[in-house]
Amino acid sequence: MYHPTIFLDPQFTLGVMAGWLLTVAGVGALLLAAVWFSVAGEWRRGSAPPAAFRVLAGLGLVLFLGGLLWQFVGYWATGALSW
């Protein structure tokens, strides 16, 4: 009987690769926030950062951690990870 590799399994694709994409999106948002922080000079020296910067950094963190959690749950659900 033919058994496809785990990468062709739809449960693996939804459970793990979607989490990987969320993690990559979070890394991209955090890198964009880091570039913004290093380019912006005036509000780094004491005044509060703009709300858009805080939203971008918070969104990046949530996407990154949520993607890691999604991958962990996906690996657990597919049986690739066990206790």
Buried (B, 14 or more C-beta within 10 A) or exposed (E): EEEEEBEEBEEBBBBBBBBBBBBEBBBEBBEBBEEBBEEEEEEEEEEEBEEEBEEBBEBBBEBBEBBBEBBBBBBBBBEEEEE
